[in-house]
Amino acid sequence: KGDLIALITTDVELLEIFFAHTISPVVIAIVTTVAFAVALAFLNPWFVPLLIVMHLLVGVVLPRLFATGVRYLGPNIRRDAASLDDTMLDDMRGLDEIIRFGAGERRLGSILEQSRELWHQRVKLSLNNGRFGGIGGVMVVLATALAGALALVLAWYGLADVDGVGELFAAVVLIASSFGPTLALSALPASLTQTFASARRLFALMDEVPAVEETGTLTPAYSGMALDHVSFAYSDQMAGHGSNPNADLDQDANGTTRHAAADHAAGVFTDLSLEIPAHGILGVQGPSGRGKSTMLKLLMRYWDPQAGLVTMSGEDLRTVDAHHRRRVQTMLAQETYLFDGTIRENLRLANQEADDEMMRGALAKASALQLVESLPDGLGTQVGELGGRLSEGERQRIGLARVFLRHADLVLLDEPTSRLDAFNEAVILQSINELASEPRGGDGVGGIGSGDFGNDKGGPDSAGQGVAIVLVSHRDSTMRVADTVVRV
């Protein structure tokens, strides 16, 4: 999001300015004021109180008043700037939709309105800065005038002899020229109000509680997963308890009755129980909005359920080491993200040691090899930002090829054929069926997060068994390859 981009760029830069250009002026102002006070004490001690009082007014009282006057402007400016960044990024990503629906003028109007509001906030800050800067200049003139008046009084009442007139003149000049570093402090609130707002935003980000705490250490060989009476709700929703009376009881192809519950009133689902096999293909079918994608993310431990238990190989998923879990599992989401790079670089995200031959094999299984070979640069073709040079279906097939390169024990597929035609769907379903029949413990190497588990292919108990696949789809045609089908 644009707000996060603003955090890690502009806000961090403002904090750097604070440490590099705020602390040093304060130190310089204090040191120079003390030095001038010592010099005046040798010339004429009567000028020292005047110097200290005026420097306190210019360097402490005036900035304090300034800071009070602009304390709301900094947070407002940072908030409006982040909001504008959000809008700009959103519009750039959705530029095609804006053009198709003729919404350019409306979106431009929104950008202009936010820009004007941000400009007004900055103008207010500049006006306050100029106002207090002018007051600081007036106070310097006043200090000089008071120093001159004090010199006249001292000379008039004979508190300084004839030889001391030069010292009085020097004292006045010292006071007049001593305010440079201190005047710089009066302008600090203009930048500090934004700096403190940036610091609060950064600290708020750093203080965010992770969705899950990764403290597990177990590395069990994969022998299945399970959702045991799981209830889950997003945000502040509270998952209810007990079974949903509207839950479906369906029979799979083998005649086995399976239970899947979903309670939309209480949350995403309530009291959901599901067994993920050690191998073979489990199909999960149902209309949109029934929590199928959320179920996969719970298996990946994106979140923990509010009630119930998620297990891997009989162990609480919270106790399983995160690196091991990521080696064992892989997932294809509905939206495939491609990084701004080549097809080869995007495929190596799944397996850093994959060579071109392995990539072509994975692309063939994903019905994408012909596409890639038809491109002028083949695997070296740049996909563009967000994979924008490829269609949604092409991105989905590249993402599926990454899954085939991963060599995981458990493969989670979320609508893997939703953007494909019948021919490509048939090819991919055949590849998925073949993947489920392939023995675990192949020569593939885990990619990101493989850690020390790159050679751990599920242990001796799982050697020779096929890969476990959870296939989520609303299409009947996709469910044909499933050994067992659960409907939600």
C-alpha positions in Angstrom: 0.0 0.0 0.0 1.0 3.6 -0.5 0.8 4.2 3.2 3.5 1.5 3.8 5.6 2.9 1.0 5.4 6.4 2.7 6.4 4.8 6.0 9.6 3.1 4.7 10.6 6.1 2.5 9.5 9.5 3.6 8.9 8.8 7.3 12.3 7.0 7.7 14.0 9.9 5.9 12.4 12.4 8.3 13.8 10.5 11.2 17.2 10.5 9.6 16.9 14.3 9.3 16.1 14.4 13.0 19.3 12.6 14.1 21.5 14.3 11.5 20.1 17.9 11.6 18.2 18.4 14.8 20.3 17.1 17.7 23.5 18.9 16.4 21.8 22.4 16.2 20.6 22.0 19.8 24.1 21.1 21.0 25.7 23.9 19.0 23.2 26.4 20.4 23.9 25.4 24.0 27.7 25.4 23.5 27.8 28.8 21.7 25.5 30.4 24.3 27.7 29.2 27.1 30.8 30.4 25.3 29.3 33.9 24.7 28.2 34.0 28.4 31.8 33.3 29.5 33.2 35.9 27.1 30.7 38.5 28.4 31.5 37.6 32.0 35.1 38.7 31.3 34.0 41.9 29.5 31.2 43.0 31.8 29.2 40.6 34.0 26.1 42.9 33.8 25.4 41.6 30.3 25.3 37.9 31.2 21.8 37.8 32.7 20.4 39.7 29.6 22.1 37.2 27.3 20.8 34.1 29.2 17.2 35.5 29.4 17.0 36.5 25.8 18.5 33.1 24.6 16.0 31.2 26.7 13.1 33.3 25.2 14.4 32.8 21.6 15.6 29.2 21.9 13.1 27.6 24.4 10.0 29.7 24.9 9.4 30.7 21.3 9.9 27.2 19.9 7.6 25.8 22.6 4.9 28.3 21.6 5.5 27.4 17.9 5.3 23.7 18.6 2.0 24.2 20.4 0.6 26.1 17.4 1.5 23.4 14.9 1.2 20.2 16.9 -1.7 19.0 14.8 -0.3 20.0 11.4 2.5 17.4 11.4 0.2 14.3 11.9 -2.3 15.8 9.4 0.4 16.3 6.8 1.8 12.8 7.2 -1.7 11.3 7.1 -2.7 13.2 4.0 0.6 12.5 2.2 0.1 8.7 2.9 -3.5 8.9 1.7 -2.4 10.6 -1.5 0.3 7.9 -2.0 -2.4 5.2 -1.5 -4.6 6.8 -4.1 -1.8 7.3 -6.6 -0.6 3.7 -6.3 -4.2 2.4 -6.5 -4.9 4.4 -9.6 -1.7 3.3 -11.3 -2.5 -0.3 -10.7 -6.1 0.1 -11.8 -5.3 2.3 -14.8 -6.8 -0.1 -17.3 -10.1 -0.2 -15.3 -10.2 3.6 -15.1 -9.8 3.9 -18.9 -12.3 1.2 -19.6 -15.1 2.8 -17.5 -14.2 6.4 -18.3 -13.5 7.2 -14.7 -10.4 9.3 -15.4 -11.9 12.7 -14.6 -13.4 11.4 -11.3 -10.2 9.8 -10.2 -8.2 12.8 -11.2 -10.6 15.0 -9.3 -10.0 12.9 -6.2 -6.2 13.2 -6.6 -6.5 17.0 -7.0 -8.7 17.3 -4.0 -6.3 15.4 -1.8 -3.4 17.4 -3.2 -5.1 20.6 -2.4 -5.8 19.5 1.2 -2.2 18.5 1.6 -1.0 21.8 0.1 -3.3 23.8 2.5 -1.7 21.9 5.5 1.8 22.7 4.2 0.9 26.4 3.7 -0.4 26.6 7.3 2.9 25.1 8.5 4.9 27.6 6.3 2.9 30.6 7.5 3.4 29.6 11.2 7.1 29.1 10.5 7.4 32.5 8.9 5.4 34.1 11.7 7.5 32.7 14.5 10.7 33.3 12.5 9.7 37.0 12.3 9.1 37.1 16.0 12.5 35.6 16.6 14.1 38.3 14.5 12.2 41.0 16.4 13.4 39.5 19.7 17.1 39.6 18.4 16.6 43.3 17.6 15.1 43.8 21.0 18.0 42.0 22.7 20.4 44.2 20.8 18.5 47.3 21.8 18.4 46.3 25.4 22.1 45.6 25.4 22.7 49.0 23.9 20.5 50.6 26.6 22.3 48.7 29.3 25.6 49.9 28.0 24.4 53.5 28.0 23.1 53.1 31.6 26.4 51.6 32.7 28.3 54.4 31.1 25.9 57.1 32.4 26.0 56.0 36.0 29.8 55.5 35.8 29.7 51.8 36.3 32.2 51.6 33.5 35.3 53.8 33.3 36.4 55.5 30.1 38.7 52.6 29.3 35.7 50.3 29.6 33.6 52.0 26.9 35.3 49.7 24.3 34.4 46.7 26.4 30.7 47.9 26.6 30.7 48.2 22.8 32.2 44.8 22.4 29.6 43.3 24.7 26.7 44.8 22.7 28.3 43.4 19.5 28.7 40.0 21.1 25.0 39.9 22.2 23.8 41.0 18.7 25.9 38.3 17.0 25.2 35.4 19.4 21.7 34.5 18.3 22.5 32.6 15.0 22.6 29.1 16.4 19.7 29.9 18.8 17.5 31.3 16.1 17.9 28.0 14.2 16.1 26.3 17.2 13.0 28.5 16.7 12.5 26.9 13.3 12.8 23.3 14.5 9.1 22.8 15.3 8.2 23.1 11.6 10.2 19.9 10.9 9.8 18.2 14.3 6.0 18.2 14.1 6.3 16.0 11.0 9.2 14.0 12.4 7.3 13.1 15.6 4.3 12.2 13.5 6.5 9.9 11.4 8.1 8.4 14.5 4.6 7.6 15.9 3.6 6.0 12.7 6.8 3.9 12.5 6.6 2.8 16.2 2.9 1.9 15.6 4.1 -0.4 12.8 6.9 -1.9 14.9 4.5 -2.5 17.8 1.9 -4.3 15.7 1.3 -7.8 17.1 2.1 -10.6 14.5 -0.9 -12.5 13.3 0.9 -15.7 14.6 3.9 -16.2 16.9 6.3 -18.7 15.3 7.8 -20.5 18.3 7.4 -24.1 17.1 10.4 -26.5 17.0 9.0 -29.8 15.9 9.8 -31.3 12.5 7.4 -34.2 12.0 7.4 -36.3 8.9 4.2 -35.4 6.9 1.4 -37.9 7.5 -1.6 -35.7 7.0 -3.2 -32.6 8.4 -6.5 -31.9 10.2 -8.9 -29.2 11.1 -10.5 -30.2 14.4 -13.7 -28.3 15.2 -12.2 -25.1 14.0 -14.0 -21.8 14.2 -12.6 -18.7 12.6 -13.7 -15.1 12.0 -11.9 -12.1 10.5 -11.3 -8.8 12.4 -13.6 -8.3 15.4 -16.1 -11.0 14.4 -16.4 -13.7 17.0 -16.7 -17.3 15.8 -19.8 -19.0 17.2 -19.8 -22.4 18.9 -21.5 -25.6 17.9 -22.4 -27.0 14.5 -24.1 -25.0 11.9 -27.6 -26.4 11.3 -27.2 -25.6 7.6 -24.0 -27.5 7.1 -23.8 -30.0 4.3 -23.4 -33.7 4.8 -22.1 -35.0 1.5 -20.9 -38.4 0.2 -17.7 -38.5 -1.8 -17.0 -40.8 -4.7 -16.3 -43.7 -2.4 -19.5 -43.3 -0.4 -17.9 -41.8 2.7 -19.9 -39.2 4.5 -18.0 -36.0 5.2 -18.9 -33.0 7.3 -18.1 -29.4 6.6 -19.8 -26.5 8.4 -19.9 -22.8 7.7 -21.7 -20.1 9.7 -21.6 -16.8 7.9 -23.5 -14.9 10.6 -20.9 -15.7 13.2 -17.8 -15.6 11.1 -16.1 -17.4 8.2 -17.0 -20.8 9.5 -17.8 -22.5 12.8 -17.0 -26.0 14.1 -15.3 -27.0 10.9 -13.7 -30.5 10.9 -11.7 -31.8 8.0 -9.1 -34.5 7.5 -6.3 -33.9 5.0 -4.9 -37.2 3.7 -1.3 -38.3 3.8 -1.4 -38.7 0.0 -3.9 -38.5 -2.8 -6.2 -35.7 -3.9 -8.9 -34.1 -1.7 -11.3 -32.0 -3.5 -13.1 -29.1 -1.7 -16.0 -27.7 -3.7 -18.5 -25.0 -2.9 -19.8 -21.6 -4.0 -17.8 -18.4 -3.4 -17.7 -16.9 0.1 -17.9 -20.2 2.0 -14.3 -19.9 3.5 -12.5 -22.3 1.2 -9.5 -20.0 0.6 -9.5 -19.2 4.3 -9.3 -22.9 5.2 -6.2 -23.2 3.0 -4.6 -20.2 4.8 -5.3 -21.8 8.2 -3.5 -24.9 7.0 -0.6 -22.7 6.0 -0.9 -20.9 9.4 -1.5 -17.4 8.1 -3.7 -17.1 11.2 -4.7 -19.2 14.1 -8.3 -20.1 14.6 -10.3 -18.7 17.5 -11.5 -22.1 18.5 -10.5 -25.7 17.6 -7.1 -27.1 16.5 -5.1 -27.3 13.3 -2.7 -30.3 13.3 0.1 -31.6 11.1 1.0 -35.2 11.5 -0.9 -35.3 14.7 1.0 -32.3 16.2 -0.5 -28.9 17.0 0.5 -26.7 14.0 1.6 -24.1 16.4 4.4 -26.4 17.7 5.7 -27.2 14.2 8.9 -25.3 13.1 7.9 -22.6 10.5 10.8 -23.5 8.2 9.9 -27.1 8.2 6.3 -26.3 7.6 7.1 -24.1 4.6 9.3 -26.9 3.2 6.5 -29.5 3.6 3.7 -27.3 2.2 3.2 -25.1 -0.9 0.2 -23.2 -2.1 -1.2 -21.7 -5.3 -3.5 -18.8 -4.4 -6.2 -17.5 -6.7 -4.1 -14.4 -7.5 -0.6 -15.3 -8.8 2.0 -12.6 -8.0 4.9 -12.3 -10.4 7.9 -10.1 -9.5 9.2 -7.6 -11.9 11.9 -9.8 -13.5 12.2 -12.7 -15.9 10.1 -15.9 -16.1 13.3 -17.7 -15.0 13.7 -15.6 -11.9 10.1 -16.0 -11.0 10.3 -19.8 -11.3 13.5 -19.9 -9.2 11.5 -18.4 -6.3 10.2 -21.9 -5.7 13.5 -23.8 -6.2 16.7 -21.9 -6.3 18.7 -24.8 -7.8 16.3 -25.4 -10.7 18.0 -25.4 -14.1 16.3 -24.6 -17.4 15.5 -28.3 -18.0 13.6 -28.6 -14.7 11.8 -25.3 -15.4 10.7 -26.5 -18.9 9.4 -29.7 -17.3 7.4 -27.8 -14.8 6.1 -25.4 -17.4 5.0 -28.4 -19.6 3.0 -29.8 -16.6 1.4 -26.3 -16.2 0.6 -26.2 -19.9 2.8 -23.1 -20.2 5.8 -24.4 -22.1 4.5 -23.6 -25.5 3.7 -20.1 -24.4 7.2 -19.5 -23.0 8.9 -21.0 -26.0 6.9 -18.7 -28.3 8.3 -15.6 -26.6 11.4 -14.1 -28.2 13.5 -14.4 -25.0 11.9 -17.6 -23.7 12.7 -18.1 -20.0 14.5 -14.7 -20.0 11.4 -12.8 -21.0 10.6 -9.9 -18.7 7.1 -10.2 -17.2 6.9 -6.5 -16.1 5.6 -5.1 -12.9 3.0 -7.3 -11.2 3.4 -9.6 -14.3 1.5 -7.0 -16.3 2.9 -8.3 -19.7 1.2 -11.6 -19.2 -2.5 -12.3 -19.1 -4.2 -13.6 -15.9 -4.3 -17.1 -17.2 -0.7 -17.0 -18.2 0.3 -15.7 -14.8 -1.7 -18.5 -13.2 0.1 -21.2 -15.3 3.5 -19.7 -14.3 2.4 -19.8 -10.7 1.4 -23.4 -11.1 4.8 -24.3 -12.6 6.3 -22.9 -9.5 4.2 -25.3 -7.5 5.5 -28.2 -9.6 9.1 -27.1 -9.0 8.7 -26.9 -5.2 8.6 -30.7 -4.6 6.4 -30.3 -1.5 4.7 -33.1 0.4 1.4 -31.2 0.6 0.2 -29.0 -2.2 -2.7 -26.6 -1.7 -4.4 -25.4 -4.9 -7.0 -22.6 -4.8 -9.0 -22.5 -8.0 -6.0 -23.6 -10.1 -8.0 -23.7 -13.4 -10.4 -20.7 -12.8 -8.8 -18.6 -15.6 -8.1 -21.4 -18.1 -9.9 -22.8 -21.1 -11.1 -26.4 -21.3 -7.9 -27.6 -23.1 -5.4 -26.1 -20.7 -7.6 -27.2 -17.7 -7.5 -30.8 -19.0 -3.7 -30.7 -19.3 -3.2 -29.2 -15.9 -5.6 -31.7 -14.2 -3.7 -34.5 -15.8 -0.5 -33.1 -14.4 -2.1 -32.7 -10.9 -3.2 -36.3 -11.1 0.3 -37.4 -12.0 1.8 -35.3 -9.2 -0.4 -37.1 -6.7 1.0 -40.4 -8.0 4.7 -39.3 -7.8 6.6 -40.7 -4.8 7.8 -38.2 -2.3 11.5 -37.9 -1.7 12.4 -36.8 -5.3 15.5 -34.9 -6.3 13.9 -31.5 -5.9 15.3 -29.0 -3.4 13.2 -26.6 -1.4 13.3 -23.0 -2.3 12.7 -20.0 0.0 12.8 -20.9 3.7 14.1 -24.4 3.2 16.7 -23.9 5.8 18.2 -27.2 6.9 15.3 -29.2 5.7 16.2 -29.1 2.0 17.1 -32.8 2.1 14.3 -33.8 4.4 11.6 -35.2 2.2 9.2 -36.2 4.8 11.2 -38.9 6.5 11.4 -42.7 6.0 7.7 -43.2 6.8 6.6 -41.1 3.8 9.2 -42.3 1.3 7.5 -43.7 -1.8 4.1 -42.3 -0.9 2.4 -39.9 -3.3 2.1 -36.2 -2.8 -1.0 -35.0 -0.9 -3.1 -32.4 -2.8 -6.0 -30.3 -1.6 -7.8 -29.1 -4.7 -10.3 -26.2 -4.1 -12.6 -25.3 -6.9 -16.3 -24.5 -7.6 -16.1 -26.3 -11.0 -17.5 -29.9 -11.3 -15.0 -30.6 -14.1 -12.0 -29.9 -11.8 -13.3 -32.3 -9.2 -13.1 -35.2 -11.6 -9.5 -35.9 -10.5 -10.2 -35.9 -6.8 -10.1 -39.1 -4.8 -12.5 -37.6 -2.2 -14.7 -34.6 -2.5 -15.9 -32.4 0.4 -18.7 -29.8 -0.3 -19.0 -26.7 1.8 
